[in-house]
Amino acid sequence: AAITAEKMEEAPFFLVSEVKCSLCHNPGSGWENHGVICKRNQDGKFKGCGKGICWDCMDTQADSKVGMVRISEDEVMSLQSEGWWLHENCMADNDLHDFYGGVDELQSAKDQAAEEAREAELQRNFASADLARGLSVEARLSEVVQAGDELLTLL
């Protein structure tokens, strides 16, 4: 559940083990933090929805669920108390610029996210086409290898 406005200041930045991820609904195990909370303290004012995302979902969920703004556990640990993360939909333009380090860096991140989305769509399309043709992954791989062998004989 999201953290109420009154509790936002007291809330941790890390997703503590007993709190479930807002996407997969899994709690952490043991004492370790297992993700981050959508929260930013800017000049004593808190913003963010207060929902937490675990590291697994941060790594694997689609941009449609998390947004393009991602942070790794290593990045969080290196930033310590200066760290923050917000869902892309919870950010204003200045948050995006701050997170990525400037306008040019933000544009580069947007370009990269768009390219990754195109690649994922191509993979889905190929997989759908292969399924429609009744090909398994192994059969498709065999076709690709055979085509590569044929190309080599032409050279």
Legacy VTK file of the C-alpha trace (Angstrom):
# vtk DataFile Version 3.0
C-alpha trace
ASCII
DATASET POLYDATA
POINTS 155 float
0.000 0.000 0.000
1.070 3.574 -0.570
2.394 5.596 2.337
0.106 8.371 3.560
1.314 11.972 3.332
1.652 12.135 7.117
3.929 9.105 7.160
6.032 10.073 4.111
8.680 11.876 6.188
9.121 8.881 8.486
9.110 6.314 5.701
12.380 4.690 4.704
13.822 5.114 1.235
14.465 1.380 1.109
11.762 -1.243 0.786
12.187 -3.008 4.105
11.821 -6.778 4.242
8.378 -6.889 5.836
6.825 -4.556 3.220
5.546 -6.144 0.012
6.512 -5.002 -3.463
3.670 -3.053 -5.093
4.032 -5.071 -8.316
4.742 -8.715 -7.428
3.405 -8.435 -3.851
6.319 -10.427 -2.460
7.863 -9.411 0.857
11.594 -9.480 1.355
13.294 -12.233 3.241
15.281 -11.819 6.411
16.522 -8.390 7.425
17.713 -7.093 4.051
16.089 -4.279 2.118
14.667 -5.711 -1.074
13.922 -2.612 -3.131
13.186 1.102 -3.026
10.267 3.361 -2.164
9.034 6.037 -4.584
10.115 9.001 -2.476
12.235 12.136 -2.750
13.083 14.705 -0.089
13.695 18.012 -1.812
14.312 20.927 0.525
12.267 19.306 3.285
9.299 18.634 1.011
8.514 15.045 0.174
7.174 13.835 -3.134
6.392 10.442 -4.545
3.565 7.958 -4.202
5.226 5.918 -1.448
4.845 2.594 -3.271
7.785 0.225 -3.174
9.325 -1.843 -5.945
11.603 -4.807 -5.293
14.916 -5.230 -7.115
13.585 -8.156 -9.175
10.678 -6.096 -10.522
12.940 -3.083 -11.059
15.100 -5.310 -13.291
12.424 -7.267 -15.130
9.114 -5.410 -15.314
8.111 -3.505 -18.443
8.398 0.259 -18.697
4.597 0.346 -18.803
4.619 -0.811 -15.165
7.759 0.825 -13.752
8.649 3.559 -16.235
12.043 4.076 -17.849
13.570 5.475 -14.673
15.432 2.631 -12.998
17.930 2.447 -10.169
20.034 -0.525 -9.156
20.788 -1.780 -5.683
24.466 -0.872 -6.211
23.538 2.710 -7.158
21.340 3.053 -4.086
24.067 1.721 -1.815
26.636 4.114 -3.280
24.318 7.105 -2.781
23.275 6.154 0.778
21.287 9.012 2.382
21.510 11.128 -0.792
19.700 8.457 -2.779
16.189 8.767 -4.094
13.961 7.251 -6.743
10.553 8.132 -8.137
8.332 6.415 -10.674
8.577 8.285 -13.951
4.896 9.233 -13.588
5.617 10.703 -10.139
8.382 12.967 -11.498
8.339 16.525 -12.752
10.757 17.560 -15.518
13.280 18.863 -12.975
13.262 15.460 -11.232
14.057 13.729 -14.518
16.913 16.157 -15.178
18.258 15.721 -11.636
18.034 11.938 -11.788
19.900 11.641 -15.078
22.291 14.550 -14.522
21.020 16.993 -17.141
18.986 17.493 -20.293
21.433 15.716 -22.637
21.737 12.714 -20.320
17.942 12.516 -20.049
17.604 12.521 -23.844
20.221 9.777 -24.083
18.286 7.690 -21.527
15.036 8.247 -23.455
16.722 7.189 -26.699
18.122 4.064 -25.041
14.732 3.176 -23.535
13.070 3.599 -26.943
15.675 1.358 -28.587
15.220 -1.315 -25.907
11.439 -1.146 -26.405
11.883 -1.581 -30.182
14.166 -4.580 -29.649
11.700 -6.166 -27.211
8.866 -5.638 -29.709
10.913 -7.267 -32.487
11.621 -10.255 -30.252
7.924 -10.579 -29.435
7.026 -10.350 -33.132
9.565 -13.017 -34.106
8.363 -15.282 -31.325
4.729 -14.782 -32.420
5.603 -15.480 -36.065
7.526 -18.606 -35.077
4.615 -19.837 -32.985
2.211 -19.174 -35.856
4.466 -21.267 -38.099
4.567 -23.957 -35.425
8.283 -23.524 -34.785
9.835 -24.161 -31.450
12.811 -22.133 -30.280
15.051 -25.060 -31.174
13.591 -25.305 -34.693
14.009 -21.567 -35.256
17.607 -21.733 -34.045
18.240 -24.607 -36.443
16.877 -22.472 -39.310
19.151 -19.579 -38.366
22.214 -21.842 -38.168
21.364 -23.420 -41.532
20.974 -19.996 -43.145
24.338 -18.961 -41.691
25.978 -22.109 -43.091
24.484 -21.401 -46.516
25.809 -17.848 -46.410
29.284 -19.097 -45.537
29.332 -21.448 -48.547
28.553 -18.495 -50.816
31.568 -16.593 -49.546
LINES 1 156
155 0 1 2 3 4 5 6 7 8 9 10 11 12 13 14 15 16 17 18 19 20 21 22 23 24 25 26 27 28 29 30 31 32 33 34 35 36 37 38 39 40 41 42 43 44 45 46 47 48 49 50 51 52 53 54 55 56 57 58 59 60 61 62 63 64 65 66 67 68 69 70 71 72 73 74 75 76 77 78 79 80 81 82 83 84 85 86 87 88 89 90 91 92 93 94 95 96 97 98 99 100 101 102 103 104 105 106 107 108 109 110 111 112 113 114 115 116 117 118 119 120 121 122 123 124 125 126 127 128 129 130 131 132 133 134 135 136 137 138 139 140 141 142 143 144 145 146 147 148 149 150 151 152 153 154
